[in-house]
Amino acid sequence: METTINKVEIQGFLGRDAEERTFDSGRSLITLNVATNESYKNAKGEWITNTTWHTVTHWRTKKDEALMESLKKGALVSVVGKLNTRKYTDKQGQDRYITEVVAQKVELAQVEA
């Protein structure tokens, strides 16, 4: 049997404050919107920056209580998790797909000088 790996590591800035939803079961889901950037020079020698937005979900644990206070717009975060694509049907009956990072670990990152 072949081994496969589904692992994602990103470090980026939060585009908005973290959102938290608590379910009837008592579990809480944290949703983050993380921006990563990639820069390169085009054929004219101009710097081009591409920003990619990542939706990150993370099931909150007791360890995350202090972290929640820091997950504000502009914060630099490191995320380790896996990619997940899920399907749902919208109000018009159309199938829609969402690809997101399901985080096992979220922490504040240090800005390098």
N, CA and C atoms as an extended XYZ file, in Angstrom:
339
Properties=species:S:1:pos:R:3:atomname:S:1:resname:S:1:resid:I:1 pbc="F F F"
N         0.836       -1.177        0.000 N   MET     1
C         0.000        0.000        0.000 CA  MET     1
C         0.885        1.246        0.000 C   MET     1
N         0.557        2.194       -0.859 N   GLU     2
C         1.314        3.432       -0.925 CA  GLU     2
C         0.843        4.403        0.144 C   GLU     2
N         1.777        5.172        0.664 N   THR     3
C         1.459        6.173        1.669 CA  THR     3
C         1.218        7.506        0.984 C   THR     3
N         0.198        8.209        1.416 N   THR     4
C        -0.087        9.543        0.887 CA  THR     4
C        -0.033       10.555        2.031 C   THR     4
N         0.182       11.788        1.675 N   ILE     5
C         0.294       12.844        2.681 CA  ILE     5
C        -0.578       14.015        2.265 C   ILE     5
N        -1.345       14.511        3.193 N   ASN     6
C        -2.136       15.719        2.996 CA  ASN     6
C        -1.736       16.659        4.119 C   ASN     6
N        -0.745       17.528        3.863 N   LYS     7
C        -0.239       18.437        4.878 CA  LYS     7
C        -0.035       19.809        4.259 C   LYS     7
N        -0.495       20.823        4.983 N   VAL     8
C        -0.374       22.207        4.540 CA  VAL     8
C         0.262       23.016        5.657 C   VAL     8
N         1.217       23.862        5.292 N   GLU     9
C         1.797       24.819        6.227 CA  GLU     9
C         1.749       26.176        5.565 C   GLU     9
N         1.099       27.127        6.210 N   ILE    10
C         1.079       28.483        5.683 CA  ILE    10
C         1.393       29.459        6.809 C   ILE    10
N         1.944       30.582        6.415 N   GLN    11
C         2.164       31.687        7.343 CA  GLN    11
C         1.709       32.940        6.625 C   GLN    11
N         0.793       33.660        7.239 N   GLY    12
C         0.277       34.854        6.593 CA  GLY    12
C        -0.441       35.747        7.586 C   GLY    12
N        -1.014       36.814        7.038 N   PHE    13
C        -1.679       37.813        7.859 CA  PHE    13
C        -3.191       37.623        7.822 C   PHE    13
N        -3.818       37.832        8.971 N   LEU    14
C        -5.277       37.724        9.039 CA  LEU    14
C        -5.918       38.919        8.340 C   LEU    14
N        -6.889       38.637        7.486 N   GLY    15
C        -7.593       39.686        6.766 CA  GLY    15
C        -8.740       40.278        7.572 C   GLY    15
N        -9.138       39.597        8.631 N   ARG    16
C       -10.177       40.093        9.536 CA  ARG    16
C       -10.026       39.339       10.860 C   ARG    16
N       -10.724       39.809       11.879 N   ASP    17
C       -10.687       39.127       13.171 CA  ASP    17
C       -11.225       37.707       13.014 C   ASP    17
N       -10.693       36.805       13.824 N   ALA    18
C       -11.174       35.424       13.819 CA  ALA    18
C       -12.653       35.394       14.185 C   ALA    18
N       -13.389       34.479       13.567 N   GLU    19
C       -14.802       34.297       13.885 CA  GLU    19
C       -14.956       32.958       14.588 C   GLU    19
N       -15.845       32.937       15.574 N   GLU    20
C       -16.065       31.700       16.327 CA  GLU    20
C       -17.547       31.366       16.339 C   GLU    20
N       -17.848       30.102       16.034 N   ARG    21
C       -19.228       29.598       16.077 CA  ARG    21
C       -19.279       28.465       17.081 C   ARG    21
N       -20.248       28.529       17.989 N   THR    22
C       -20.427       27.468       18.970 CA  THR    22
C       -21.669       26.674       18.585 C   THR    22
N       -21.528       25.355       18.563 N   PHE    23
C       -22.617       24.465       18.166 CA  PHE    23
C       -23.355       23.944       19.396 C   PHE    23
N       -24.518       23.351       19.162 N   ASP    24
C       -25.334       22.821       20.257 CA  ASP    24
C       -24.553       21.822       21.115 C   ASP    24
N       -23.595       21.140       20.507 N   SER    25
C       -22.797       20.150       21.234 CA  SER    25
C       -21.834       20.801       22.215 C   SER    25
N       -21.646       22.128       22.077 N   GLY    26
C       -20.700       22.833       22.941 CA  GLY    26
C       -19.351       23.071       22.281 C   GLY    26
N       -19.099       22.402       21.171 N   ARG    27
C       -17.834       22.589       20.452 CA  ARG    27
C       -17.856       23.908       19.704 C   ARG    27
N       -16.674       24.528       19.592 N   SER    28
C       -16.555       25.805       18.901 CA  SER    28
C       -15.610       25.673       17.716 C   SER    28
N       -16.009       26.280       16.590 N   LEU    29
C       -15.209       26.273       15.377 CA  LEU    29
C       -14.717       27.684       15.114 C   LEU    29
N       -13.404       27.828       14.974 N   ILE    30
C       -12.786       29.113       14.669 CA  ILE    30
C       -12.545       29.158       13.168 C   ILE    30
N       -12.908       30.277       12.533 N   THR    31
C       -12.650       30.468       11.105 CA  THR    31
C       -11.738       31.668       10.936 C   THR    31
N       -10.675       31.468       10.156 N   LEU    32
C        -9.696       32.510        9.883 CA  LEU    32
C        -9.632       32.759        8.382 C   LEU    32
N        -9.313       33.981        8.004 N   ASN    33
C        -9.107       34.345        6.613 CA  ASN    33
C        -7.659       34.818        6.520 C   ASN    33
N        -6.772       33.985        5.946 N   VAL    34
C        -5.331       34.234        5.961 CA  VAL    34
C        -4.826       34.567        4.557 C   VAL    34
N        -4.043       35.651        4.461 N   ALA    35
C        -3.470       36.075        3.182 CA  ALA    35
C        -1.997       35.704        3.127 C   ALA    35
N        -1.590       35.073        2.021 N   THR    36
C        -0.178       34.834        1.746 CA  THR    36
C         0.176       35.566        0.460 C   THR    36
N         1.429       35.977        0.349 N   ASN    37
C         1.874       36.741       -0.813 CA  ASN    37
C         3.034       36.045       -1.503 C   ASN    37
N         3.091       36.212       -2.809 N   GLU    38
C         4.203       35.701       -3.612 CA  GLU    38
C         4.600       36.831       -4.553 C   GLU    38
N         5.889       37.187       -4.569 N   SER    39
C         6.371       38.272       -5.412 CA  SER    39
C         7.369       37.755       -6.436 C   SER    39
N         7.331       38.368       -7.603 N   TYR    40
C         8.272       38.024       -8.669 CA  TYR    40
C         8.424       39.224       -9.604 C   TYR    40
N         9.479       39.198      -10.407 N   LYS    41
C         9.675       40.241      -11.406 CA  LYS    41
C         9.117       39.764      -12.733 C   LYS    41
N         8.352       40.636      -13.399 N   ASN    42
C         7.819       40.281      -14.705 CA  ASN    42
C         8.861       40.552      -15.787 C   ASN    42
N         8.498       40.354      -17.045 N   ALA    43
C         9.430       40.515      -18.160 CA  ALA    43
C         9.966       41.944      -18.259 C   ALA    43
N         9.227       42.932      -17.753 N   LYS    44
C         9.654       44.333      -17.790 CA  LYS    44
C        10.526       44.702      -16.596 C   LYS    44
N        10.747       43.743      -15.702 N   GLY    45
C        11.558       44.003      -14.517 CA  GLY    45
C        10.783       44.619      -13.366 C   GLY    45
N         9.452       44.666      -13.477 N   GLU    46
C         8.615       45.224      -12.428 CA  GLU    46
C         8.250       44.134      -11.420 C   GLU    46
N         8.217       44.513      -10.150 N   TRP    47
C         7.813       43.567       -9.116 CA  TRP    47
C         6.294       43.409       -9.119 C   TRP    47
N         5.862       42.176       -9.155 N   ILE    48
C         4.444       41.830       -9.108 CA  ILE    48
C         4.215       41.005       -7.840 C   ILE    48
N         3.172       41.360       -7.108 N   THR    49
C         2.820       40.596       -5.903 CA  THR    49
C         1.440       40.001       -6.084 C   THR    49
N         1.358       38.696       -5.914 N   ASN    50
C         0.070       37.984       -5.952 CA  ASN    50
C        -0.307       37.602       -4.529 C   ASN    50
N        -1.529       37.924       -4.155 N   THR    51
C        -2.033       37.569       -2.835 CA  THR    51
C        -3.037       36.436       -2.993 C   THR    51
N        -2.887       35.410       -2.169 N   THR    52
C        -3.825       34.297       -2.143 CA  THR    52
C        -4.494       34.285       -0.773 C   THR    52
N        -5.820       34.201       -0.783 N   TRP    53
C        -6.589       34.144        0.458 CA  TRP    53
C        -6.953       32.702        0.764 C   TRP    53
N        -6.718       32.303        2.009 N   HIS    54
C        -6.989       30.935        2.455 CA  HIS    54
C        -8.025       30.965        3.572 C   HIS    54
N        -9.059       30.141        3.439 N   THR    55
C       -10.005       29.953        4.535 CA  THR    55
C        -9.451       28.838        5.411 C   THR    55
N        -9.340       29.120        6.702 N   VAL    56
C        -8.794       28.157        7.662 CA  VAL    56
C        -9.846       27.918        8.732 C   VAL    56
N       -10.119       26.648        9.026 N   THR    57
C       -11.007       26.311       10.137 CA  THR    57
C       -10.216       25.536       11.181 C   THR    57
N       -10.589       25.726       12.433 N   HIS    58
C        -9.867       25.085       13.539 CA  HIS    58
C       -10.846       24.849       14.680 C   HIS    58
N       -10.955       23.587       15.127 N   TRP    59
C       -11.808       23.281       16.277 CA  TRP    59
C       -11.106       23.770       17.526 C   TRP    59
N       -11.768       24.664       18.242 N   ARG    60
C       -11.171       25.303       19.415 CA  ARG    60
C       -10.986       24.313       20.556 C   ARG    60
N        -9.845       24.459       21.228 N   THR    61
C        -9.561       23.674       22.429 CA  THR    61
C        -9.344       24.649       23.587 C   THR    61
N        -9.204       24.122       24.781 N   LYS    62
C        -8.965       24.984       25.946 CA  LYS    62
C        -7.661       25.762       25.790 C   LYS    62
N        -6.678       25.187       25.094 N   LYS    63
C        -5.403       25.868       24.875 CA  LYS    63
C        -5.575       27.123       24.033 C   LYS    63
N        -6.645       27.213       23.264 N   ASP    64
C        -6.839       28.320       22.329 CA  ASP    64
C        -7.465       29.560       22.967 C   ASP    64
N        -7.842       29.493       24.252 N   GLU    65
C        -8.525       30.624       24.867 CA  GLU    65
C        -7.684       31.890       24.823 C   GLU    65
N        -6.424       31.816       25.204 N   ALA    66
C        -5.551       32.991       25.179 CA  ALA    66
C        -5.266       33.417       23.746 C   ALA    66
N        -5.146       32.453       22.856 N   LEU    67
C        -4.866       32.742       21.454 CA  LEU    67
C        -5.988       33.551       20.814 C   LEU    67
N        -7.224       33.272       21.154 N   MET    68
C        -8.372       33.949       20.546 CA  MET    68
C        -8.287       35.468       20.686 C   MET    68
N        -7.767       35.945       21.789 N   GLU    69
C        -7.649       37.388       22.009 CA  GLU    69
C        -6.680       38.036       21.024 C   GLU    69
N        -5.755       37.245       20.487 N   SER    70
C        -4.721       37.771       19.590 CA  SER    70
C        -5.046       37.593       18.111 C   SER    70
N        -6.086       36.838       17.792 N   LEU    71
C        -6.413       36.558       16.388 CA  LEU    71
C        -7.240       37.705       15.804 C   LEU    71
N        -6.575       38.839       15.647 N   LYS    72
C        -7.203       40.056       15.139 CA  LYS    72
C        -6.647       40.384       13.761 C   LYS    72
N        -7.402       41.170       13.017 N   LYS    73
C        -6.993       41.587       11.675 CA  LYS    73
C        -5.559       42.116       11.708 C   LYS    73
N        -4.743       41.626       10.765 N   GLY    74
C        -3.356       42.062       10.658 CA  GLY    74
C        -2.354       41.189       11.388 C   GLY    74
N        -2.825       40.301       12.265 N   ALA    75
C        -1.911       39.431       13.015 CA  ALA    75
C        -1.251       38.434       12.070 C   ALA    75
N         0.033       38.156       12.305 N   LEU    76
C         0.765       37.152       11.536 CA  LEU    76
C         0.592       35.808       12.227 C   LEU    76
N         0.073       34.819       11.498 N   VAL    77
C        -0.182       33.499       12.078 CA  VAL    77
C         0.510       32.405       11.270 C   VAL    77
N         0.855       31.336       11.967 N   SER    78
C         1.357       30.115       11.332 CA  SER    78
C         0.302       29.039       11.521 C   SER    78
N         0.035       28.307       10.450 N   VAL    79
C        -1.011       27.289       10.458 CA  VAL    79
C        -0.437       25.989        9.906 C   VAL    79
N        -0.707       24.895       10.589 N   VAL    80
C        -0.367       23.559       10.104 CA  VAL    80
C        -1.661       22.765       10.083 C   VAL    80
N        -1.931       22.126        8.954 N   GLY    81
C        -3.164       21.360        8.845 CA  GLY    81
C        -3.217       20.555        7.570 C   GLY    81
N        -4.426       20.350        7.069 N   LYS    82
C        -4.614       19.582        5.841 CA  LYS    82
C        -5.636       20.293        4.961 C   LYS    82
N        -5.585       20.022        3.662 N   LEU    83
C        -6.573       20.560        2.737 CA  LEU    83
C        -7.812       19.689        2.767 C   LEU    83
N        -8.968       20.350        2.723 N   ASN    84
C       -10.229       19.628        2.685 CA  ASN    84
C       -11.160       20.345        1.717 C   ASN    84
N       -11.818       19.589        0.850 N   THR    85
C       -12.825       20.149       -0.048 CA  THR    85
C       -14.156       19.539        0.323 C   THR    85
N       -15.136       20.415        0.516 N   ARG    86
C       -16.483       19.924        0.842 CA  ARG    86
C       -17.484       20.506       -0.130 C   ARG    86
N       -18.578       19.792       -0.270 N   LYS    87
C       -19.623       20.154       -1.231 CA  LYS    87
C       -20.902       20.481       -0.473 C   LYS    87
N       -21.608       21.499       -0.982 N   TYR    88
C       -22.932       21.802       -0.443 CA  TYR    88
C       -23.815       22.283       -1.589 C   TYR    88
N       -25.106       22.323       -1.354 N   THR    89
C       -26.061       22.794       -2.355 CA  THR    89
C       -26.579       24.158       -1.909 C   THR    89
N       -26.465       25.161       -2.803 N   ASP    90
C       -26.915       26.505       -2.444 CA  ASP    90
C       -28.433       26.626       -2.546 C   ASP    90
N       -28.951       27.813       -2.258 N   LYS    91
C       -30.399       28.047       -2.241 CA  LYS    91
C       -31.041       27.853       -3.611 C   LYS    91
N       -30.246       28.000       -4.677 N   GLN    92
C       -30.762       27.815       -6.034 CA  GLN    92
C       -30.647       26.363       -6.503 C   GLN    92
N       -30.176       25.477       -5.620 N   GLY    93
C       -30.053       24.073       -5.970 CA  GLY    93
C       -28.766       23.715       -6.689 C   GLY    93
N       -27.830       24.668       -6.779 N   GLN    94
C       -26.554       24.421       -7.458 CA  GLN    94
C       -25.544       23.831       -6.477 C   GLN    94
N       -24.774       22.861       -6.944 N   ASP    95
C       -23.703       22.305       -6.126 CA  ASP    95
C       -22.558       23.306       -6.061 C   ASP    95
N       -22.039       23.533       -4.873 N   ARG    96
C       -20.907       24.435       -4.640 CA  ARG    96
C       -19.838       23.667       -3.871 C   ARG    96
N       -18.597       24.068       -4.090 N   TYR    97
C       -17.471       23.423       -3.426 CA  TYR    97
C       -16.643       24.466       -2.698 C   TYR    97
N       -16.155       24.096       -1.533 N   ILE    98
C       -15.282       24.961       -0.744 CA  ILE    98
C       -14.021       24.160       -0.423 C   ILE    98
N       -12.872       24.748       -0.717 N   THR    99
C       -11.598       24.152       -0.309 CA  THR    99
C       -11.038       25.011        0.801 C   THR    99
N       -10.683       24.376        1.899 N   GLU   100
C       -10.188       25.104        3.062 CA  GLU   100
C        -9.080       24.313        3.731 C   GLU   100
N        -8.335       25.013        4.581 N   VAL   101
C        -7.326       24.364        5.406 CA  VAL   101
C        -7.990       24.025        6.729 C   VAL   101
N        -7.964       22.764        7.092 N   VAL   102
C        -8.454       22.331        8.402 CA  VAL   102
C        -7.219       22.242        9.294 C   VAL   102
N        -7.105       23.188       10.221 N   ALA   103
C        -5.883       23.336       11.009 CA  ALA   103
C        -5.859       22.416       12.211 C   ALA   103
N        -4.711       21.791       12.410 N   GLN   104
C        -4.467       21.063       13.650 CA  GLN   104
C        -3.764       21.979       14.646 C   GLN   104
N        -3.055       22.988       14.104 N   LYS   105
C        -2.268       23.884       14.961 CA  LYS   105
C        -2.314       25.290       14.383 C   LYS   105
N        -2.651       26.266       15.226 N   VAL   106
C        -2.631       27.682       14.856 CA  VAL   106
C        -1.863       28.403       15.945 C   VAL   106
N        -0.890       29.219       15.553 N   GLU   107
C        -0.147       30.017       16.530 CA  GLU   107
C         0.275       31.333       15.934 C   GLU   107
N         0.493       32.302       16.805 N   LEU   108
C         0.989       33.585       16.352 CA  LEU   108
C         2.437       33.404       15.914 C   LEU   108
N         2.804       34.063       14.823 N   ALA   109
C         4.168       33.975       14.308 CA  ALA   109
C         4.909       35.265       14.632 C   ALA   109
N         6.209       35.183       14.622 N   GLN   110
C         7.057       36.347       14.878 CA  GLN   110
C         7.391       37.007       13.550 C   GLN   110
N         7.278       38.329       13.505 N   VAL   111
C         7.647       39.079       12.309 CA  VAL   111
C         9.166       39.165       12.277 C   VAL   111
N         9.743       38.719       11.160 N   GLU   112
C        11.200       38.768       11.020 CA  GLU   112
C        11.620       40.150       10.580 C   GLU   112
N        12.676       40.634       11.187 N   ALA   113
C        13.174       41.977       10.850 CA  ALA   113
C        14.167       41.919        9.708 C   ALA   113
